[in-house]
């Protein structure tokens, strides 16, 4: 029986600061075929809460991760973005219209 050791560095496919997990993977295998394995396709997590709007004319953002489960090397690319940004202006108009007292 032969024992194989597979080691590899995993690089970020997206923005590195949002990557989850280790950057190094190591497995002990009985055969080379067993080391390859079946790719695990990751899925998106739920979106985070929107960030706060400190300025009515600023922006807010939210993010999600492809870590549900964490994908293995060779998985399919995720469809969609991991980051969204929107204007706070729409929110401020909504709040201002509710705060007004209308008189005749």
Gaussian input, Z-matrix of N, CA and C with variables (Angstrom, degrees):
# hf/3-21g

backbone

0 1
 N
 C     1     B1
 C     2     B2     1     A1
 N     3     B3     2     A2     1     D1
 C     4     B4     3     A3     2     D2
 C     5     B5     4     A4     3     D3
 N     6     B6     5     A5     4     D4
 C     7     B7     6     A6     5     D5
 C     8     B8     7     A7     6     D6
 N     9     B9     8     A8     7     D7
 C    10    B10     9     A9     8     D8
 C    11    B11    10    A10     9     D9
 N    12    B12    11    A11    10    D10
 C    13    B13    12    A12    11    D11
 C    14    B14    13    A13    12    D12
 N    15    B15    14    A14    13    D13
 C    16    B16    15    A15    14    D14
 C    17    B17    16    A16    15    D15
 N    18    B18    17    A17    16    D16
 C    19    B19    18    A18    17    D17
 C    20    B20    19    A19    18    D18
 N    21    B21    20    A20    19    D19
 C    22    B22    21    A21    20    D20
 C    23    B23    22    A22    21    D21
 N    24    B24    23    A23    22    D22
 C    25    B25    24    A24    23    D23
 C    26    B26    25    A25    24    D24
 N    27    B27    26    A26    25    D25
 C    28    B28    27    A27    26    D26
 C    29    B29    28    A28    27    D27
 N    30    B30    29    A29    28    D28
 C    31    B31    30    A30    29    D29
 C    32    B32    31    A31    30    D30
 N    33    B33    32    A32    31    D31
 C    34    B34    33    A33    32    D32
 C    35    B35    34    A34    33    D33
 N    36    B36    35    A35    34    D34
 C    37    B37    36    A36    35    D35
 C    38    B38    37    A37    36    D36
 N    39    B39    38    A38    37    D37
 C    40    B40    39    A39    38    D38
 C    41    B41    40    A40    39    D39
 N    42    B42    41    A41    40    D40
 C    43    B43    42    A42    41    D41
 C    44    B44    43    A43    42    D42
 N    45    B45    44    A44    43    D43
 C    46    B46    45    A45    44    D44
 C    47    B47    46    A46    45    D45
 N    48    B48    47    A47    46    D46
 C    49    B49    48    A48    47    D47
 C    50    B50    49    A49    48    D48
 N    51    B51    50    A50    49    D49
 C    52    B52    51    A51    50    D50
 C    53    B53    52    A52    51    D51
 N    54    B54    53    A53    52    D52
 C    55    B55    54    A54    53    D53
 C    56    B56    55    A55    54    D54
 N    57    B57    56    A56    55    D55
 C    58    B58    57    A57    56    D56
 C    59    B59    58    A58    57    D57
 N    60    B60    59    A59    58    D58
 C    61    B61    60    A60    59    D59
 C    62    B62    61    A61    60    D60
 N    63    B63    62    A62    61    D61
 C    64    B64    63    A63    62    D62
 C    65    B65    64    A64    63    D63
 N    66    B66    65    A65    64    D64
 C    67    B67    66    A66    65    D65
 C    68    B68    67    A67    66    D66
 N    69    B69    68    A68    67    D67
 C    70    B70    69    A69    68    D68
 C    71    B71    70    A70    69    D69
 N    72    B72    71    A71    70    D70
 C    73    B73    72    A72    71    D71
 C    74    B74    73    A73    72    D72
 N    75    B75    74    A74    73    D73
 C    76    B76    75    A75    74    D74
 C    77    B77    76    A76    75    D75
 N    78    B78    77    A77    76    D76
 C    79    B79    78    A78    77    D77
 C    80    B80    79    A79    78    D78
 N    81    B81    80    A80    79    D79
 C    82    B82    81    A81    80    D80
 C    83    B83    82    A82    81    D81
 N    84    B84    83    A83    82    D82
 C    85    B85    84    A84    83    D83
 C    86    B86    85    A85    84    D84
 N    87    B87    86    A86    85    D85
 C    88    B88    87    A87    86    D86
 C    89    B89    88    A88    87    D87
 N    90    B90    89    A89    88    D88
 C    91    B91    90    A90    89    D89
 C    92    B92    91    A91    90    D90
 N    93    B93    92    A92    91    D91
 C    94    B94    93    A93    92    D92
 C    95    B95    94    A94    93    D93
 N    96    B96    95    A95    94    D94
 C    97    B97    96    A96    95    D95
 C    98    B98    97    A97    96    D96
 N    99    B99    98    A98    97    D97
 C   100   B100    99    A99    98    D98
 C   101   B101   100   A100    99    D99
 N   102   B102   101   A101   100   D100
 C   103   B103   102   A102   101   D101
 C   104   B104   103   A103   102   D102
 N   105   B105   104   A104   103   D103
 C   106   B106   105   A105   104   D104
 C   107   B107   106   A106   105   D105
 N   108   B108   107   A107   106   D106
 C   109   B109   108   A108   107   D107
 C   110   B110   109   A109   108   D108
 N   111   B111   110   A110   109   D109
 C   112   B112   111   A111   110   D110
 C   113   B113   112   A112   111   D111
 N   114   B114   113   A113   112   D112
 C   115   B115   114   A114   113   D113
 C   116   B116   115   A115   114   D114
 N   117   B117   116   A116   115   D115
 C   118   B118   117   A117   116   D116
 C   119   B119   118   A118   117   D117
 N   120   B120   119   A119   118   D118
 C   121   B121   120   A120   119   D119
 C   122   B122   121   A121   120   D120
 N   123   B123   122   A122   121   D121
 C   124   B124   123   A123   122   D122
 C   125   B125   124   A124   123   D123
 N   126   B126   125   A125   124   D124
 C   127   B127   126   A126   125   D125
 C   128   B128   127   A127   126   D126
 N   129   B129   128   A128   127   D127
 C   130   B130   129   A129   128   D128
 C   131   B131   130   A130   129   D129
 N   132   B132   131   A131   130   D130
 C   133   B133   132   A132   131   D131
 C   134   B134   133   A133   132   D132
 N   135   B135   134   A134   133   D133
 C   136   B136   135   A135   134   D134
 C   137   B137   136   A136   135   D135
 N   138   B138   137   A137   136   D136
 C   139   B139   138   A138   137   D137
 C   140   B140   139   A139   138   D138
 N   141   B141   140   A140   139   D139
 C   142   B142   141   A141   140   D140
 C   143   B143   142   A142   141   D141
 N   144   B144   143   A143   142   D142
 C   145   B145   144   A144   143   D143
 C   146   B146   145   A145   144   D144
 N   147   B147   146   A146   145   D145
 C   148   B148   147   A147   146   D146
 C   149   B149   148   A148   147   D147
 N   150   B150   149   A149   148   D148
 C   151   B151   150   A150   149   D149
 C   152   B152   151   A151   150   D150
 N   153   B153   152   A152   151   D151
 C   154   B154   153   A153   152   D152
 C   155   B155   154   A154   153   D153
 N   156   B156   155   A155   154   D154
 C   157   B157   156   A156   155   D155
 C   158   B158   157   A157   156   D156
 N   159   B159   158   A158   157   D157
 C   160   B160   159   A159   158   D158
 C   161   B161   160   A160   159   D159
 N   162   B162   161   A161   160   D160
 C   163   B163   162   A162   161   D161
 C   164   B164   163   A163   162   D162
 N   165   B165   164   A164   163   D163
 C   166   B166   165   A165   164   D164
 C   167   B167   166   A166   165   D165
 N   168   B168   167   A167   166   D166
 C   169   B169   168   A168   167   D167
 C   170   B170   169   A169   168   D168
 N   171   B171   170   A170   169   D169
 C   172   B172   171   A171   170   D170
 C   173   B173   172   A172   171   D171
 N   174   B174   173   A173   172   D172
 C   175   B175   174   A174   173   D173
 C   176   B176   175   A175   174   D174
 N   177   B177   176   A176   175   D175
 C   178   B178   177   A177   176   D176
 C   179   B179   178   A178   177   D177
 N   180   B180   179   A179   178   D178
 C   181   B181   180   A180   179   D179
 C   182   B182   181   A181   180   D180
 N   183   B183   182   A182   181   D181
 C   184   B184   183   A183   182   D182
 C   185   B185   184   A184   183   D183
 N   186   B186   185   A185   184   D184
 C   187   B187   186   A186   185   D185
 C   188   B188   187   A187   186   D186
 N   189   B189   188   A188   187   D187
 C   190   B190   189   A189   188   D188
 C   191   B191   190   A190   189   D189
 N   192   B192   191   A191   190   D190
 C   193   B193   192   A192   191   D191
 C   194   B194   193   A193   192   D192
 N   195   B195   194   A194   193   D193
 C   196   B196   195   A195   194   D194
 C   197   B197   196   A196   195   D195
 N   198   B198   197   A197   196   D196
 C   199   B199   198   A198   197   D197
 C   200   B200   199   A199   198   D198
 N   201   B201   200   A200   199   D199
 C   202   B202   201   A201   200   D200
 C   203   B203   202   A202   201   D201
 N   204   B204   203   A203   202   D202
 C   205   B205   204   A204   203   D203
 C   206   B206   205   A205   204   D204
 N   207   B207   206   A206   205   D205
 C   208   B208   207   A207   206   D206
 C   209   B209   208   A208   207   D207
 N   210   B210   209   A209   208   D208
 C   211   B211   210   A210   209   D209
 C   212   B212   211   A211   210   D210
 N   213   B213   212   A212   211   D211
 C   214   B214   213   A213   212   D212
 C   215   B215   214   A214   213   D213
 N   216   B216   215   A215   214   D214
 C   217   B217   216   A216   215   D215
 C   218   B218   217   A217   216   D216
 N   219   B219   218   A218   217   D217
 C   220   B220   219   A219   218   D218
 C   221   B221   220   A220   219   D219
 N   222   B222   221   A221   220   D220
 C   223   B223   222   A222   221   D221
 C   224   B224   223   A223   222   D222
 N   225   B225   224   A224   223   D223
 C   226   B226   225   A225   224   D224
 C   227   B227   226   A226   225   D225
 N   228   B228   227   A227   226   D226
 C   229   B229   228   A228   227   D227
 C   230   B230   229   A229   228   D228
 N   231   B231   230   A230   229   D229
 C   232   B232   231   A231   230   D230
 C   233   B233   232   A232   231   D231
 N   234   B234   233   A233   232   D232
 C   235   B235   234   A234   233   D233
 C   236   B236   235   A235   234   D234
 N   237   B237   236   A236   235   D235
 C   238   B238   237   A237   236   D236
 C   239   B239   238   A238   237   D237
 N   240   B240   239   A239   238   D238
 C   241   B241   240   A240   239   D239
 C   242   B242   241   A241   240   D240
 N   243   B243   242   A242   241   D241
 C   244   B244   243   A243   242   D242
 C   245   B245   244   A244   243   D243
 N   246   B246   245   A245   244   D244
 C   247   B247   246   A246   245   D245
 C   248   B248   247   A247   246   D246
 N   249   B249   248   A248   247   D247
 C   250   B250   249   A249   248   D248
 C   251   B251   250   A250   249   D249
 N   252   B252   251   A251   250   D250
 C   253   B253   252   A252   251   D251
 C   254   B254   253   A253   252   D252
 N   255   B255   254   A254   253   D253
 C   256   B256   255   A255   254   D254
 C   257   B257   256   A256   255   D255
 N   258   B258   257   A257   256   D256
 C   259   B259   258   A258   257   D257
 C   260   B260   259   A259   258   D258
 N   261   B261   260   A260   259   D259
 C   262   B262   261   A261   260   D260
 C   263   B263   262   A262   261   D261
 N   264   B264   263   A263   262   D262
 C   265   B265   264   A264   263   D263
 C   266   B266   265   A265   264   D264
 N   267   B267   266   A266   265   D265
 C   268   B268   267   A267   266   D266
 C   269   B269   268   A268   267   D267
 N   270   B270   269   A269   268   D268
 C   271   B271   270   A270   269   D269
 C   272   B272   271   A271   270   D270
 N   273   B273   272   A272   271   D271
 C   274   B274   273   A273   272   D272
 C   275   B275   274   A274   273   D273
 N   276   B276   275   A275   274   D274
 C   277   B277   276   A276   275   D275
 C   278   B278   277   A277   276   D276
 N   279   B279   278   A278   277   D277
 C   280   B280   279   A279   278   D278
 C   281   B281   280   A280   279   D279
 N   282   B282   281   A281   280   D280
 C   283   B283   282   A282   281   D281
 C   284   B284   283   A283   282   D282
 N   285   B285   284   A284   283   D283
 C   286   B286   285   A285   284   D284
 C   287   B287   286   A286   285   D285
 N   288   B288   287   A287   286   D286
 C   289   B289   288   A288   287   D287
 C   290   B290   289   A289   288   D288
 N   291   B291   290   A290   289   D289
 C   292   B292   291   A291   290   D290
 C   293   B293   292   A292   291   D291
 N   294   B294   293   A293   292   D292
 C   295   B295   294   A294   293   D293
 C   296   B296   295   A295   294   D294
 N   297   B297   296   A296   295   D295
 C   298   B298   297   A297   296   D296
 C   299   B299   298   A298   297   D297
 N   300   B300   299   A299   298   D298
 C   301   B301   300   A300   299   D299
 C   302   B302   301   A301   300   D300
 N   303   B303   302   A302   301   D301
 C   304   B304   303   A303   302   D302
 C   305   B305   304   A304   303   D303
 N   306   B306   305   A305   304   D304
 C   307   B307   306   A306   305   D305
 C   308   B308   307   A307   306   D306
 N   309   B309   308   A308   307   D307
 C   310   B310   309   A309   308   D308
 C   311   B311   310   A310   309   D309

   B1=1.4515
   B2=1.5310
   B3=1.3179
   B4=1.4610
   B5=1.5136
   B6=1.3279
   B7=1.4660
   B8=1.5207
   B9=1.3260
   B10=1.4611
   B11=1.5168
   B12=1.3045
   B13=1.4620
   B14=1.5171
   B15=1.3146
   B16=1.4687
   B17=1.5189
   B18=1.3216
   B19=1.4601
   B20=1.5123
   B21=1.3124
   B22=1.4648
   B23=1.5191
   B24=1.3186
   B25=1.4512
   B26=1.5136
   B27=1.3150
   B28=1.4595
   B29=1.5145
   B30=1.3217
   B31=1.4650
   B32=1.5207
   B33=1.3152
   B34=1.4669
   B35=1.5162
   B36=1.3399
   B37=1.4600
   B38=1.5217
   B39=1.3125
   B40=1.4568
   B41=1.5176
   B42=1.3149
   B43=1.4588
   B44=1.5225
   B45=1.3184
   B46=1.4538
   B47=1.5083
   B48=1.3083
   B49=1.4551
   B50=1.5191
   B51=1.3344
   B52=1.4556
   B53=1.5262
   B54=1.3431
   B55=1.4584
   B56=1.5241
   B57=1.3086
   B58=1.4515
   B59=1.5280
   B60=1.3241
   B61=1.4608
   B62=1.5171
   B63=1.3043
   B64=1.4526
   B65=1.5281
   B66=1.3304
   B67=1.4638
   B68=1.5276
   B69=1.3379
   B70=1.4574
   B71=1.5220
   B72=1.3400
   B73=1.4609
   B74=1.5176
   B75=1.3370
   B76=1.4559
   B77=1.5278
   B78=1.3618
   B79=1.4644
   B80=1.5220
   B81=1.3217
   B82=1.4612
   B83=1.5169
   B84=1.3389
   B85=1.4612
   B86=1.5207
   B87=1.3305
   B88=1.4566
   B89=1.5243
   B90=1.3060
   B91=1.4680
   B92=1.5242
   B93=1.3132
   B94=1.4654
   B95=1.5257
   B96=1.3256
   B97=1.4617
   B98=1.5217
   B99=1.3292
   B100=1.4667
   B101=1.5214
   B102=1.3170
   B103=1.4701
   B104=1.5222
   B105=1.3173
   B106=1.4604
   B107=1.5167
   B108=1.3176
   B109=1.4598
   B110=1.5176
   B111=1.3033
   B112=1.4569
   B113=1.5194
   B114=1.3298
   B115=1.4660
   B116=1.5305
   B117=1.3056
   B118=1.4637
   B119=1.5181
   B120=1.3158
   B121=1.4576
   B122=1.5172
   B123=1.3037
   B124=1.4561
   B125=1.5169
   B126=1.3058
   B127=1.4651
   B128=1.5241
   B129=1.3311
   B130=1.4642
   B131=1.5285
   B132=1.3210
   B133=1.4598
   B134=1.5242
   B135=1.3163
   B136=1.4659
   B137=1.5226
   B138=1.3238
   B139=1.4642
   B140=1.5223
   B141=1.3267
   B142=1.4657
   B143=1.5274
   B144=1.3164
   B145=1.4605
   B146=1.5256
   B147=1.3231
   B148=1.4635
   B149=1.5206
   B150=1.3176
   B151=1.4630
   B152=1.5286
   B153=1.3233
   B154=1.4636
   B155=1.5274
   B156=1.3191
   B157=1.4656
   B158=1.5236
   B159=1.3061
   B160=1.4611
   B161=1.5247
   B162=1.3106
   B163=1.4618
   B164=1.5295
   B165=1.3475
   B166=1.4642
   B167=1.5295
   B168=1.3265
   B169=1.4583
   B170=1.5251
   B171=1.3235
   B172=1.4633
   B173=1.5230
   B174=1.3087
   B175=1.4592
   B176=1.5214
   B177=1.3067
   B178=1.4520
   B179=1.5236
   B180=1.3221
   B181=1.4634
   B182=1.5235
   B183=1.3163
   B184=1.4593
   B185=1.5229
   B186=1.3382
   B187=1.4569
   B188=1.5206
   B189=1.3101
   B190=1.4563
   B191=1.5200
   B192=1.3156
   B193=1.4583
   B194=1.5219
   B195=1.3088
   B196=1.4632
   B197=1.5248
   B198=1.3251
   B199=1.4652
   B200=1.5248
   B201=1.3213
   B202=1.4603
   B203=1.5313
   B204=1.3251
   B205=1.4702
   B206=1.5281
   B207=1.3165
   B208=1.4598
   B209=1.5288
   B210=1.3428
   B211=1.4683
   B212=1.5246
   B213=1.3111
   B214=1.4612
   B215=1.5225
   B216=1.3063
   B217=1.4615
   B218=1.5243
   B219=1.3175
   B220=1.4529
   B221=1.5153
   B222=1.3254
   B223=1.4661
   B224=1.5206
   B225=1.3243
   B226=1.4582
   B227=1.5187
   B228=1.3190
   B229=1.4620
   B230=1.5247
   B231=1.3069
   B232=1.4700
   B233=1.5178
   B234=1.3085
   B235=1.4568
   B236=1.5180
   B237=1.3202
   B238=1.4525
   B239=1.5151
   B240=1.3132
   B241=1.4588
   B242=1.5267
   B243=1.3337
   B244=1.4602
   B245=1.5254
   B246=1.3393
   B247=1.4631
   B248=1.5208
   B249=1.3325
   B250=1.4650
   B251=1.5226
   B252=1.3096
   B253=1.4634
   B254=1.5239
   B255=1.3243
   B256=1.4595
   B257=1.5266
   B258=1.2906
   B259=1.4601
   B260=1.5240
   B261=1.3148
   B262=1.4632
   B263=1.5270
   B264=1.3260
   B265=1.4566
   B266=1.5274
   B267=1.3298
   B268=1.4643
   B269=1.5200
   B270=1.3278
   B271=1.4623
   B272=1.5212
   B273=1.3350
   B274=1.4643
   B275=1.5242
   B276=1.3247
   B277=1.4663
   B278=1.5226
   B279=1.3121
   B280=1.4582
   B281=1.5309
   B282=1.3393
   B283=1.4611
   B284=1.5228
   B285=1.3210
   B286=1.4624
   B287=1.5192
   B288=1.3037
   B289=1.4653
   B290=1.5240
   B291=1.3235
   B292=1.4579
   B293=1.5265
   B294=1.3226
   B295=1.4613
   B296=1.5239
   B297=1.2942
   B298=1.4636
   B299=1.5206
   B300=1.2889
   B301=1.4591
   B302=1.5144
   B303=1.3085
   B304=1.4562
   B305=1.5217
   B306=1.3135
   B307=1.4686
   B308=1.5140
   B309=1.3088
   B310=1.4697
   B311=1.5084
   A1=108.17
   A2=115.45
   A3=122.48
   A4=108.96
   A5=116.77
   A6=121.44
   A7=108.24
   A8=116.62
   A9=122.12
   A10=109.02
   A11=116.05
   A12=121.61
   A13=107.41
   A14=116.26
   A15=121.01
   A16=108.00
   A17=116.47
   A18=121.98
   A19=108.47
   A20=116.74
   A21=119.55
   A22=110.03
   A23=114.66
   A24=121.41
   A25=107.48
   A26=116.54
   A27=121.98
   A28=107.89
   A29=116.65
   A30=120.08
   A31=110.24
   A32=115.74
   A33=121.43
   A34=109.89
   A35=116.94
   A36=121.14
   A37=110.15
   A38=116.57
   A39=122.00
   A40=107.53
   A41=116.94
   A42=120.84
   A43=108.40
   A44=116.95
   A45=121.95
   A46=115.00
   A47=119.06
   A48=120.70
   A49=112.85
   A50=118.63
   A51=120.93
   A52=112.48
   A53=117.84
   A54=120.17
   A55=110.87
   A56=115.17
   A57=122.32
   A58=108.37
   A59=117.37
   A60=121.28
   A61=113.75
   A62=114.02
   A63=122.60
   A64=111.92
   A65=116.02
   A66=120.26
   A67=111.11
   A68=117.30
   A69=121.63
   A70=108.90
   A71=117.26
   A72=122.48
   A73=108.71
   A74=117.10
   A75=120.65
   A76=108.63
   A77=116.35
   A78=121.56
   A79=109.90
   A80=115.72
   A81=121.61
   A82=107.32
   A83=116.83
   A84=121.06
   A85=109.81
   A86=115.78
   A87=120.84
   A88=109.97
   A89=117.43
   A90=120.93
   A91=109.13
   A92=115.81
   A93=119.32
   A94=111.11
   A95=117.71
   A96=121.47
   A97=110.98
   A98=117.45
   A99=120.75
   A100=111.66
   A101=117.38
   A102=120.00
   A103=112.11
   A104=117.01
   A105=120.01
   A106=110.51
   A107=117.30
   A108=121.03
   A109=113.62
   A110=115.45
   A111=122.60
   A112=108.94
   A113=118.66
   A114=119.92
   A115=111.86
   A116=116.41
   A117=122.37
   A118=107.16
   A119=116.87
   A120=121.29
   A121=109.54
   A122=116.17
   A123=120.76
   A124=111.38
   A125=115.88
   A126=121.74
   A127=108.13
   A128=115.49
   A129=120.82
   A130=110.26
   A131=115.73
   A132=120.80
   A133=107.43
   A134=117.25
   A135=120.59
   A136=108.72
   A137=116.33
   A138=120.99
   A139=109.42
   A140=116.92
   A141=121.43
   A142=108.34
   A143=116.72
   A144=120.47
   A145=108.47
   A146=116.88
   A147=120.54
   A148=109.18
   A149=117.71
   A150=121.54
   A151=108.77
   A152=116.21
   A153=121.31
   A154=111.07
   A155=115.43
   A156=121.51
   A157=108.05
   A158=117.20
   A159=120.56
   A160=111.04
   A161=116.96
   A162=122.91
   A163=107.13
   A164=118.71
   A165=120.00
   A166=113.63
   A167=117.64
   A168=120.85
   A169=112.00
   A170=116.43
   A171=121.50
   A172=111.84
   A173=115.10
   A174=121.67
   A175=109.80
   A176=115.71
   A177=121.38
   A178=107.78
   A179=116.32
   A180=119.58
   A181=110.56
   A182=114.43
   A183=121.62
   A184=107.44
   A185=116.72
   A186=120.40
   A187=111.13
   A188=114.67
   A189=122.60
   A190=107.61
   A191=116.51
   A192=121.40
   A193=110.99
   A194=115.58
   A195=121.10
   A196=106.79
   A197=116.44
   A198=120.77
   A199=111.74
   A200=117.31
   A201=120.46
   A202=110.36
   A203=122.15
   A204=128.28
   A205=111.24
   A206=115.34
   A207=121.16
   A208=108.31
   A209=118.40
   A210=120.34
   A211=112.07
   A212=115.39
   A213=120.41
   A214=108.90
   A215=116.01
   A216=121.14
   A217=108.37
   A218=118.13
   A219=122.06
   A220=113.77
   A221=117.70
   A222=119.36
   A223=110.08
   A224=116.19
   A225=121.31
   A226=109.84
   A227=117.01
   A228=121.27
   A229=109.62
   A230=117.14
   A231=121.84
   A232=109.54
   A233=116.92
   A234=122.56
   A235=106.95
   A236=116.90
   A237=120.95
   A238=111.81
   A239=114.61
   A240=121.94
   A241=110.77
   A242=115.83
   A243=120.26
   A244=111.41
   A245=117.05
   A246=121.04
   A247=109.05
   A248=117.41
   A249=121.69
   A250=109.30
   A251=115.90
   A252=121.87
   A253=107.99
   A254=116.15
   A255=120.80
   A256=109.45
   A257=115.80
   A258=122.14
   A259=110.36
   A260=117.27
   A261=121.80
   A262=110.87
   A263=118.18
   A264=122.86
   A265=111.70
   A266=118.49
   A267=121.40
   A268=111.22
   A269=116.91
   A270=121.43
   A271=110.23
   A272=117.47
   A273=120.20
   A274=110.98
   A275=118.05
   A276=120.18
   A277=110.89
   A278=116.86
   A279=121.09
   A280=110.21
   A281=117.24
   A282=120.48
   A283=111.88
   A284=117.59
   A285=120.65
   A286=111.44
   A287=118.32
   A288=119.80
   A289=110.89
   A290=118.83
   A291=121.68
   A292=111.68
   A293=118.08
   A294=122.01
   A295=113.29
   A296=118.67
   A297=121.61
   A298=111.30
   A299=115.33
   A300=121.26
   A301=106.87
   A302=117.14
   A303=121.74
   A304=109.38
   A305=116.21
   A306=121.29
   A307=109.08
   A308=115.25
   A309=119.63
   A310=110.40
   D1=135.77
   D2=177.15
   D3=-105.26
   D4=140.67
   D5=177.08
   D6=-112.76
   D7=125.68
   D8=179.77
   D9=-106.50
   D10=147.84
   D11=175.90
   D12=-121.27
   D13=121.41
   D14=179.72
   D15=-108.85
   D16=123.87
   D17=177.49
   D18=-128.85
   D19=141.74
   D20=177.50
   D21=-156.88
   D22=151.47
   D23=171.88
   D24=-93.23
   D25=134.00
   D26=-179.26
   D27=-102.61
   D28=122.35
   D29=-179.49
   D30=-98.55
   D31=156.06
   D32=179.95
   D33=-72.98
   D34=134.31
   D35=176.64
   D36=-90.59
   D37=-15.71
   D38=-176.76
   D39=-121.60
   D40=-150.39
   D41=175.64
   D42=-70.54
   D43=121.18
   D44=-174.36
   D45=-57.31
   D46=-30.70
   D47=-176.35
   D48=-69.76
   D49=-13.87
   D50=-179.20
   D51=-102.60
   D52=6.26
   D53=-177.01
   D54=-74.69
   D55=144.49
   D56=-179.69
   D57=-110.42
   D58=139.52
   D59=171.86
   D60=93.18
   D61=-175.02
   D62=-174.94
   D63=-75.80
   D64=153.16
   D65=177.39
   D66=-95.48
   D67=3.36
   D68=-177.67
   D69=-132.17
   D70=136.44
   D71=-179.17
   D72=-129.10
   D73=134.43
   D74=179.24
   D75=-139.69
   D76=133.64
   D77=179.78
   D78=-135.44
   D79=145.68
   D80=171.37
   D81=-100.41
   D82=132.24
   D83=-174.72
   D84=-133.69
   D85=151.93
   D86=176.51
   D87=-83.22
   D88=-34.86
   D89=177.34
   D90=-132.82
   D91=160.15
   D92=178.94
   D93=-62.07
   D94=-36.34
   D95=179.97
   D96=-62.16
   D97=-40.39
   D98=-179.58
   D99=-65.35
   D100=-27.64
   D101=179.15
   D102=-69.72
   D103=-30.62
   D104=-177.11
   D105=-68.12
   D106=-52.27
   D107=176.15
   D108=69.34
   D109=173.58
   D110=178.01
   D111=-91.16
   D112=130.20
   D113=179.32
   D114=-60.60
   D115=140.72
   D116=175.17
   D117=-99.38
   D118=120.95
   D119=179.83
   D120=-87.26
   D121=117.12
   D122=178.95
   D123=-74.15
   D124=156.99
   D125=176.60
   D126=-123.77
   D127=160.09
   D128=179.40
   D129=-71.12
   D130=142.35
   D131=168.36
   D132=-77.64
   D133=175.53
   D134=173.53
   D135=-68.16
   D136=156.18
   D137=176.67
   D138=-66.38
   D139=144.69
   D140=172.77
   D141=-70.42
   D142=168.92
   D143=174.00
   D144=-66.35
   D145=152.47
   D146=175.61
   D147=-65.43
   D148=142.26
   D149=174.54
   D150=-66.84
   D151=161.63
   D152=-178.83
   D153=-74.81
   D154=150.06
   D155=174.67
   D156=-96.56
   D157=108.51
   D158=178.64
   D159=-84.57
   D160=-18.39
   D161=-178.59
   D162=-134.97
   D163=129.59
   D164=-178.51
   D165=-58.79
   D166=-21.57
   D167=-179.77
   D168=-105.90
   D169=12.38
   D170=178.73
   D171=-87.93
   D172=-156.04
   D173=-178.99
   D174=-132.22
   D175=158.33
   D176=173.46
   D177=-131.64
   D178=160.21
   D179=-175.11
   D180=-142.45
   D181=166.03
   D182=172.98
   D183=-150.53
   D184=162.36
   D185=-178.19
   D186=-142.84
   D187=165.92
   D188=173.82
   D189=-145.64
   D190=166.51
   D191=-175.31
   D192=-126.73
   D193=150.47
   D194=173.64
   D195=-92.09
   D196=77.05
   D197=-175.09
   D198=-145.25
   D199=29.28
   D200=-174.34
   D201=-128.85
   D202=67.89
   D203=2.62
   D204=-84.83
   D205=172.93
   D206=176.88
   D207=-64.81
   D208=129.16
   D209=-177.86
   D210=-72.17
   D211=151.43
   D212=174.02
   D213=-92.33
   D214=170.15
   D215=176.55
   D216=-61.42
   D217=134.47
   D218=178.50
   D219=93.27
   D220=8.70
   D221=179.47
   D222=-76.26
   D223=170.33
   D224=177.44
   D225=-75.82
   D226=151.17
   D227=176.59
   D228=-68.76
   D229=141.67
   D230=177.89
   D231=-73.94
   D232=144.67
   D233=175.38
   D234=-94.57
   D235=130.39
   D236=179.46
   D237=107.38
   D238=173.65
   D239=-176.31
   D240=-98.52
   D241=154.91
   D242=175.14
   D243=-97.19
   D244=1.61
   D245=-174.39
   D246=-145.96
   D247=133.85
   D248=175.87
   D249=-128.93
   D250=145.64
   D251=177.64
   D252=-135.69
   D253=142.46
   D254=179.52
   D255=-143.84
   D256=161.85
   D257=-179.30
   D258=-78.48
   D259=143.65
   D260=174.90
   D261=-81.36
   D262=-10.59
   D263=-176.66
   D264=-59.36
   D265=-41.84
   D266=179.30
   D267=-61.88
   D268=-39.04
   D269=179.82
   D270=-68.22
   D271=-43.17
   D272=-177.86
   D273=-63.87
   D274=-36.43
   D275=177.43
   D276=-64.48
   D277=-39.49
   D278=179.08
   D279=-63.85
   D280=-47.68
   D281=-179.56
   D282=-65.11
   D283=-41.79
   D284=-179.39
   D285=-65.37
   D286=-37.08
   D287=-179.67
   D288=-69.70
   D289=-28.85
   D290=178.95
   D291=-79.79
   D292=-26.64
   D293=-177.15
   D294=-80.90
   D295=-17.95
   D296=-175.35
   D297=-74.30
   D298=141.02
   D299=172.55
   D300=-104.82
   D301=119.54
   D302=-177.01
   D303=-91.95
   D304=132.47
   D305=177.06
   D306=-125.48
   D307=157.99
   D308=178.85
   D309=-96.35

